[in-house]
């Protein structure tokens, strides 16, 4: 059986601090260099009562306050996922 790691930390924290170097996947160093870091990102996980929600409600919604500002402008984008 293989060992797996589930981490809520960033890839840089997970591979850089939490997983021992000897146990890193072969591509870990490449991934750490290739994946761009963003200035800021926040996840807010909420549980809601789904009663009354439409059965055909889409599961992913993207709200952009200003397309002129771009997706990396502070407080400009909200991504909503309803699994």
TORNU-11780 format. One line per field, with one value per atom (N, C-alpha, C): x, y, z; residue in three letters; atom name. Coordinates in steps of 0.05 Angstrom, whole numbers, m for minus. Layout:
<atoms>
u = (X ...) .
v = (Y ...) .
w = (Z ...) .
residu = (ALA ...) .
atome = (CA ...) .
</atoms>
This chain:
<atoms>
u = (17 0 18 8 22 13 31 24 15 m5 m16 m15 m14 m15 m38 m55 m76 m69 m67 m58 m75 m82 m96 m76 m51 m30 m23 m10 m1 19 23 42 70 76 102 106 85 87 87 71 69 96 105 130 155 153 176 181 159 162 150 128 114 122 129 137 167 179 208 219 242 254 257 264 268 242 219 193 178 191 178 174 152 149 171 178 200 197 172 168 165 168 162 179 204 221 212 205 195 169 151 125 129 147 151 162 177 188 167 151 133 106 96 70 73 59 63 49 62 50 33 10 m7 m3 m9 m6 m23 m48 m66 m88 m98 m121 m133 m160 m174 m195 m197 m218 m236 m262 m281 m301 m301 m318 m342 m366 m390 m409 m423 m444 m471 m488 m514 m536 m559 m583 m592 m591 m598 m628 m644 m673 m682 m697 m707 m689 m665 m648 m658 m656 m665 m649 m662 m649 m628 m633 m615 m595 m591 m572 m544 m530 m503 m485 m464 m446 m423 m417 m395 m405 m399 m406 m382 m377 m355 m367 m361 m370 m346 m346 m324 m335 m326 m336 m329 m305 m296 m277 m286 m268 m244 m248 m225 m202 m209 m188 m173 m185 m173 m177 m172 m178 m158 m135 m116 m118 m139 m144 m155 m147 m157 m187 m198 m227 m244 m235 m249 m264 m256 m268 m277 m300 m310 m317 m306 m312 m329 m353 m372 m376 m371 m375 m395 m415 m436 m435 m420 m419 m444) .
v = (m24 0 25 46 72 89 107 127 152 165 189 212 236 259 277 284 303 327 350 374 398 413 438 462 456 476 480 502 506 485 483 463 470 496 504 496 499 491 461 447 418 405 412 400 412 437 451 447 440 438 413 403 382 353 350 323 321 301 298 296 309 310 282 263 235 223 234 223 240 261 278 263 268 257 266 251 259 286 295 321 344 340 360 386 383 407 422 408 421 436 423 436 461 460 483 507 502 523 532 513 519 532 525 536 565 584 612 617 634 642 667 668 691 709 734 753 745 737 731 713 696 679 671 671 663 643 622 603 607 607 608 586 566 542 546 545 549 525 518 498 512 507 520 499 506 489 492 470 470 470 470 469 494 489 511 518 507 512 497 509 495 470 449 423 425 443 446 469 478 499 491 507 501 498 482 478 498 512 531 558 579 606 624 643 661 690 705 733 751 768 786 814 829 856 875 873 890 875 871 857 874 901 918 914 908 905 878 859 833 816 790 771 773 787 789 816 832 856 849 863 857 857 836 834 836 827 830 805 782 757 739 727 707 682 660 634 618 611 596 568 548 520 507 495 481 452 435 407 392) .
w = (0 0 0 m13 m14 9 18 38 23 33 21 42 33 50 42 61 56 73 60 74 67 86 81 79 82 79 50 43 16 7 m19 m29 m19 m16 m6 23 39 67 70 54 56 48 23 13 26 34 45 74 89 118 131 120 134 125 100 91 91 104 104 75 70 44 31 47 36 26 34 26 6 m4 m24 m50 m65 m92 m110 m131 m149 m161 m167 m180 m161 m135 m115 m120 m125 m129 m154 m175 m199 m194 m179 m173 m157 m137 m121 m137 m157 m175 m195 m206 m228 m220 m197 m189 m180 m193 m184 m158 m142 m117 m122 m109 m111 m86 m89 m67 m43 m48 m25 m35 m18 m24 2 3 27 21 36 34 58 53 75 70 88 85 103 91 106 102 122 119 121 102 102 100 108 105 76 61 33 27 48 44 28 7 m9 m33 m34 m57 m81 m104 m129 m133 m142 m147 m169 m188 m211 m208 m183 m178 m186 m202 m210 m187 m189 m166 m165 m186 m186 m196 m181 m189 m184 m203 m200 m201 m180 m179 m181 m202 m206 m204 m184 m179 m202 m213 m235 m253 m278 m297 m304 m302 m309 m289 m264 m243 m246 m259 m261 m236 m239 m218 m195 m198 m176 m161 m167 m152 m125 m104 m77 m75 m62 m57 m82 m105 m130 m139 m130 m140 m117 m120 m102 m118 m110 m123 m104 m113 m96 m107 m90 m98 m79 m91 m76 m84 m69 m78 m73) .
residu = (UNK UNK UNK UNK UNK UNK UNK UNK UNK UNK UNK UNK UNK UNK UNK UNK UNK UNK UNK UNK UNK UNK UNK UNK UNK UNK UNK UNK UNK UNK UNK UNK UNK UNK UNK UNK UNK UNK UNK UNK UNK UNK UNK UNK UNK UNK UNK UNK UNK UNK UNK UNK UNK UNK UNK UNK UNK UNK UNK UNK UNK UNK UNK UNK UNK UNK UNK UNK UNK UNK UNK UNK UNK UNK UNK UNK UNK UNK UNK UNK UNK UNK UNK UNK UNK UNK UNK UNK UNK UNK UNK UNK UNK UNK UNK UNK UNK UNK UNK UNK UNK UNK UNK UNK UNK UNK UNK UNK UNK UNK UNK UNK UNK UNK UNK UNK UNK UNK UNK UNK UNK UNK UNK UNK UNK UNK UNK UNK UNK UNK UNK UNK UNK UNK UNK UNK UNK UNK UNK UNK UNK UNK UNK UNK UNK UNK UNK UNK UNK UNK UNK UNK UNK UNK UNK UNK UNK UNK UNK UNK UNK UNK UNK UNK UNK UNK UNK UNK UNK UNK UNK UNK UNK UNK UNK UNK UNK UNK UNK UNK UNK UNK UNK UNK UNK UNK UNK UNK UNK UNK UNK UNK UNK UNK UNK UNK UNK UNK UNK UNK UNK UNK UNK UNK UNK UNK UNK UNK UNK UNK UNK UNK UNK UNK UNK UNK UNK UNK UNK UNK UNK UNK UNK UNK UNK UNK UNK UNK UNK UNK UNK UNK UNK UNK UNK UNK UNK UNK UNK UNK UNK UNK UNK UNK UNK UNK UNK UNK UNK) .
atome = (N CA C N CA C N CA C N CA C N CA C N CA C N CA C N CA C N CA C N CA C N CA C N CA C N CA C N CA C N CA C N CA C N CA C N CA C N CA C N CA C N CA C N CA C N CA C N CA C N CA C N CA C N CA C N CA C N CA C N CA C N CA C N CA C N CA C N CA C N CA C N CA C N CA C N CA C N CA C N CA C N CA C N CA C N CA C N CA C N CA C N CA C N CA C N CA C N CA C N CA C N CA C N CA C N CA C N CA C N CA C N CA C N CA C N CA C N CA C N CA C N CA C N CA C N CA C N CA C N CA C N CA C N CA C N CA C N CA C N CA C N CA C N CA C N CA C N CA C N CA C N CA C N CA C N CA C N CA C N CA C N CA C N CA C N CA C) .
</atoms>
